[in-house]
């Protein structure tokens, strides 16, 4: 097994995530249906329709670059609005890009062992469109979303995202690129229609947060052939893509994880970065990993798709001289989610001399939902 270091900085765009909702805490608040119109009034105008709304609780804080969800509301036209408090908005213009949300009340409560959890119970990323801002308040529409006709609706909001900015979000601390910054929300909104009247209720929910995520790959040599020995065929490898991470609460057993990613091939001919050509990006790929699942590459290699980092390090033979080892040694879990082919061949020409020809597949890994349910893990807090 060899670890391929070249071109690694080109490989990954990382969306850090916030994930699991475990228990309900706090009380229930009741809110008026203040967004009960089709028109797009300002964020503050809508919020002030609640007589209990206190603008003094939302001060201007120039060095606070967070985005906080303070309410959701439905329109009579079937749209869903999200209202935010953005403390630095008067001096630093921020725009939320996505919201991570489930439409169930199962995420965030204790469930019986025989409870069936489906993909509909898991959070999904929805794109947001900014409608307007008013001081430190923002109003967004959830894209491609229509409010259900059911009498009881749930909006289980896990997290909200904006673009990452290293000037105020800091460096990643490793060679991964982070494209989005998340902020945990942990609120379950319950919306009821009773006799034509809409009422809103809100519960706070606790969360388990992903810490220090690191995405990378290992390259395994597929073996020498007569053709490759004499330079008539490329040397073939298998890239094994993985994610390492920790959580802010202790997890004894991780049973299931969801990963969404895209792939893109590239071809390199030459000695410098000018020799790259890229294929089309794939549509987002979605995979559910379980602790019982084994991955393999054409029968040559096999690995556990979910394992503790210490076991992953032992199985791969990493040591302190390896860059990947230094980045994952303090994490708790590793998810191995994909294997892709990689070929490399030495060529020679009079103009260029010796050069390499490389064909490889990139993964833009979105580390999106990693949805853990009480049913799927044993948690020690």
C-alpha positions in Angstrom: 0.0 0.0 0.0 1.3 3.5 -0.9 -0.1 6.9 -0.1 -0.4 9.1 -3.1 0.3 12.7 -2.2 0.5 14.5 -5.6 -2.4 16.8 -6.6 -4.3 16.2 -3.4 -5.2 19.9 -3.0 -7.2 19.7 -6.2 -9.3 16.8 -4.9 -11.7 17.9 -2.2 -14.3 20.5 -1.5 -15.6 19.9 2.0 -18.9 20.9 3.6 -18.6 20.5 7.3 -21.8 19.2 8.8 -23.8 19.1 11.9 -25.7 16.0 12.4 -27.5 14.0 14.9 -30.4 15.1 17.0 -30.9 13.0 20.0 -33.1 14.3 22.8 -35.7 17.1 23.1 -34.8 19.7 25.6 -36.5 23.0 26.7 -40.1 23.9 26.3 -42.6 24.7 23.6 -43.2 28.2 22.3 -46.3 29.2 20.4 -46.0 31.7 17.6 -48.6 33.5 15.5 -48.9 32.8 11.8 -47.3 36.1 10.9 -46.2 35.0 7.4 -49.7 34.2 6.3 -49.6 36.2 3.1 -48.2 35.7 -0.4 -46.4 39.0 -0.6 -42.8 39.4 0.5 -42.9 41.9 3.3 -39.6 42.7 5.1 -38.1 40.3 7.6 -38.5 42.8 10.5 -42.1 43.6 9.5 -43.1 40.0 9.7 -41.3 39.3 12.9 -42.9 42.3 14.7 -46.3 40.8 14.0 -45.6 38.7 17.1 -46.4 40.9 20.0 -43.8 39.1 22.1 -41.0 39.8 19.6 -38.3 41.9 21.4 -35.9 43.5 19.0 -33.5 44.4 21.9 -32.6 40.6 22.1 -30.9 40.9 18.7 -28.1 43.5 18.9 -25.7 44.5 16.2 -22.4 42.7 16.8 -19.9 43.5 14.1 -17.5 40.6 14.9 -20.1 37.9 15.1 -20.3 36.2 11.7 -22.9 33.6 12.6 -26.3 33.0 11.0 -29.1 32.0 13.5 -32.5 30.7 12.6 -35.2 32.4 14.8 -38.4 31.3 13.0 -39.9 29.6 10.0 -43.3 30.4 8.5 -45.6 29.3 5.8 -47.3 31.6 3.2 -50.8 31.1 1.9 -49.2 30.4 -1.5 -47.5 27.3 -0.1 -44.0 28.7 0.3 -41.8 28.2 3.3 -39.9 31.2 4.8 -36.9 31.1 7.1 -36.1 34.1 9.3 -32.6 34.7 10.6 -30.6 36.8 13.0 -27.3 37.8 11.4 -25.4 39.9 14.1 -22.8 41.4 11.8 -25.1 42.1 8.8 -24.9 45.9 9.1 -21.1 45.9 8.6 -20.5 42.5 6.9 -23.0 41.3 4.3 -23.7 37.6 4.7 -26.1 35.4 2.8 -27.3 32.0 3.9 -27.1 29.4 1.1 -28.7 26.2 2.4 -30.7 24.8 5.3 -30.4 21.2 6.6 -33.9 20.1 7.5 -36.1 17.0 8.1 -39.9 17.0 7.8 -40.5 14.6 10.6 -40.6 14.7 14.4 -38.7 11.4 14.7 -35.4 13.1 14.4 -34.7 14.4 17.9 -36.8 12.1 20.1 -36.3 8.8 21.7 -37.6 6.0 19.5 -38.5 2.4 20.3 -36.0 -0.2 19.0 -38.6 -1.5 16.5 -39.4 1.9 15.0 -38.9 2.0 11.3 -36.9 5.0 10.2 -36.9 5.8 6.4 -35.1 8.2 4.2 -37.9 10.7 4.7 -36.9 10.9 8.4 -33.4 12.0 7.5 -32.5 15.7 7.0 -32.1 17.0 3.5 -30.3 20.1 2.2 -32.5 22.7 0.7 -31.2 25.7 -1.2 -32.3 29.2 0.0 -33.1 32.4 -1.8 -32.6 35.6 0.1 -35.8 37.8 -0.2 -34.6 40.7 1.9 -32.7 41.9 4.9 -33.7 44.5 7.4 -30.8 45.5 9.8 -29.6 42.2 11.4 -32.6 40.2 10.2 -32.9 38.2 7.0 -35.9 36.5 5.2 -35.3 33.6 3.0 -37.5 31.3 0.8 -36.8 27.6 0.8 -36.3 26.7 -2.9 -38.2 23.8 -4.6 -40.4 23.4 -1.6 -44.2 23.3 -1.3 -46.0 23.2 2.0 -47.8 20.0 2.7 -51.6 19.9 2.8 -51.5 17.7 5.9 -53.1 19.3 9.0 -49.8 18.7 11.0 -46.4 19.7 9.5 -42.9 19.4 11.0 -39.8 21.4 10.1 -36.9 19.9 12.0 -34.1 22.3 11.3 -30.6 20.9 12.0 -28.3 23.5 10.6 -28.0 26.5 8.2 -25.1 27.2 5.9 -23.3 30.2 4.2 -20.1 30.5 2.2 -16.9 29.9 4.0 -14.5 32.8 4.4 -11.1 32.2 5.8 -10.7 35.9 6.7 -13.1 35.5 9.6 -13.7 31.7 9.7 -10.0 30.9 9.9 -7.8 28.4 8.1 -8.9 24.7 7.9 -5.7 23.5 9.6 -5.1 20.8 6.9 -5.1 20.5 3.1 -8.8 20.2 2.8 -10.8 23.0 1.2 -14.0 24.1 3.0 -16.6 25.7 0.8 -19.4 26.2 3.3 -19.7 27.2 7.0 -22.5 25.7 9.0 -24.2 26.9 12.1 -26.2 24.5 14.2 -29.9 25.2 14.8 -31.5 22.3 16.6 -35.1 23.4 16.5 -38.2 21.4 15.7 -41.1 23.6 14.4 -44.6 22.0 14.6 -47.3 23.7 12.5 -50.9 22.9 12.9 -54.0 23.9 10.9 -57.1 23.9 13.1 -60.4 25.2 11.8 -58.5 27.2 9.1 -56.2 28.8 11.7 -52.4 28.1 11.7 -50.5 27.8 14.9 -46.7 27.4 15.3 -45.0 25.5 18.1 -41.2 25.2 18.7 -39.1 22.7 20.6 -35.3 23.0 21.1 -33.4 19.8 20.4 -29.9 18.8 21.3 -27.4 17.9 18.7 -24.2 15.9 18.2 -21.8 17.9 16.2 -19.1 16.6 13.8 -15.6 17.8 14.8 -12.4 18.0 12.8 -13.6 16.3 9.6 -10.9 15.3 7.2 -11.4 13.8 3.8 -8.6 12.1 1.8 -7.8 8.9 -0.1 -5.3 6.1 -0.1 -3.8 4.6 -3.3 -3.3 0.8 -3.6 -1.1 -0.7 -6.3 -3.1 -3.2 -8.3 0.0 -5.3 -9.1 2.7 -5.5 -11.8 1.9 -6.9 -15.2 4.2 -7.8 -18.1 2.9 -4.9 -20.1 3.5 -2.4 -17.4 6.9 -3.9 -16.6 8.1 -3.1 -20.1 6.3 0.3 -20.2 3.7 -0.9 -22.7 0.8 -0.3 -20.3 0.2 2.1 -17.4 0.6 1.1 -13.7 -2.9 0.7 -12.2 -3.9 1.7 -8.7 -7.1 1.9 -6.7 -7.9 5.1 -4.8 -9.9 4.5 -1.6 -11.7 7.6 -0.5 -12.5 8.1 3.2 -13.7 10.6 5.8 -12.3 10.8 9.3 -14.1 12.8 12.1 -14.9 13.1 15.8 -18.0 14.2 17.6 -18.6 16.5 20.5 -20.4 13.8 22.4 -19.2 10.3 23.0 -20.5 7.6 20.6 -19.9 4.0 21.6 -21.3 2.4 18.4 -21.9 4.0 15.0 -24.3 1.9 13.0 -25.2 4.0 9.9 -23.9 7.0 8.0 -25.1 8.8 4.8 -22.6 10.4 2.4 -23.3 12.5 -0.7 -20.5 13.1 -3.2 -19.8 13.9 -6.9 -17.1 12.5 -9.1 -15.0 14.0 -11.8 -12.3 12.4 -13.9 -9.1 14.2 -14.9 -6.3 13.5 -17.3 -2.8 14.9 -16.8 0.0 14.9 -19.3 3.2 16.8 -18.6 5.3 18.1 -15.8 3.3 21.0 -14.4 -0.3 22.1 -13.6 -0.9 23.3 -17.2 -1.3 19.7 -18.3 -4.7 19.0 -16.6 -7.9 18.4 -18.5 -11.1 17.6 -16.7 -14.3 15.6 -17.5 -17.8 16.5 -16.5 -18.9 16.3 -12.9 -21.3 13.6 -12.1 -24.7 14.2 -10.6 -24.6 13.9 -6.8 -24.1 10.3 -5.7 -25.7 9.1 -2.4 -24.7 6.1 -0.4 -25.8 4.8 3.0 -23.0 3.0 4.9 -23.6 0.6 7.7 -21.3 -1.0 10.3 -22.0 -4.4 8.8 -21.0 -3.3 5.3 -17.6 -4.3 3.7 -16.2 -2.4 0.7 -14.0 -4.0 -1.9 -12.2 -3.2 -5.1 -12.6 -5.9 -7.8 -11.9 -8.4 -5.1 -8.3 -7.2 -4.5 -8.8 -5.2 -1.3 -11.5 -5.1 1.3 -12.3 -2.9 4.3 -15.0 -2.0 6.8 -17.0 0.9 5.6 -17.5 2.2 9.2 -14.7 1.7 11.6 -12.9 3.4 14.5 -9.9 5.5 13.4 -7.5 3.4 15.5 -8.6 0.2 13.6 -8.3 2.0 10.3 -4.8 3.2 11.0 -3.8 -0.4 12.0 -5.3 -1.9 8.9 -3.7 0.6 6.5 -0.3 0.6 8.2 -0.1 4.4 8.6 2.6 5.8 10.8 3.7 9.2 12.2 5.7 9.9 9.0 2.5 10.0 7.0 0.6 13.3 6.5 -2.8 11.6 6.6 -1.8 10.0 9.9 -1.2 13.4 11.5 -4.6 14.6 10.3 -6.7 11.7 11.5 -4.8 10.3 14.6 -7.0 12.3 17.0 -10.3 11.5 15.3 -12.7 8.8 16.4 -14.4 7.3 13.3 -13.5 6.7 9.6 -16.1 6.2 6.8 -14.8 4.5 3.6 -17.3 5.4 1.0 -15.8 5.0 -2.5 -13.1 3.3 -4.6 -12.0 4.7 -8.0 -9.4 3.7 -10.6 -6.1 5.5 -11.1 -3.5 4.9 -13.8 0.0 6.3 -14.2 2.5 5.9 -17.1 5.9 7.2 -17.8 6.4 8.7 -21.3 9.2 10.3 -23.2 9.4 12.8 -26.1 12.2 14.8 -27.5 10.5 18.1 -26.7 9.5 17.3 -23.1 11.9 14.6 -22.1 10.4 12.2 -19.5 6.9 13.0 -18.2 3.9 11.4 -16.6 0.5 10.6 -18.0 -2.1 10.2 -15.3 -5.8 9.4 -15.4 -7.7 9.7 -12.2 -11.1 10.3 -10.6 -11.7 13.2 -8.2 -14.4 13.2 -5.5 -16.0 16.4 -4.4 -17.3 15.1 -1.1 -20.1 16.9 0.6 -20.1 15.1 4.0 -23.7 16.1 4.1 -26.0 14.2 6.3 -24.2 11.6 8.3 -27.6 11.1 9.9 -27.4 9.2 13.2 -30.6 8.2 15.0 -31.0 6.9 18.5 -31.9 3.6 16.9 -28.6 3.5 15.0 -26.1 4.1 17.8 -25.3 3.7 21.4 -24.6 7.0 22.9 -22.8 7.9 26.1 -23.1 11.5 27.3 
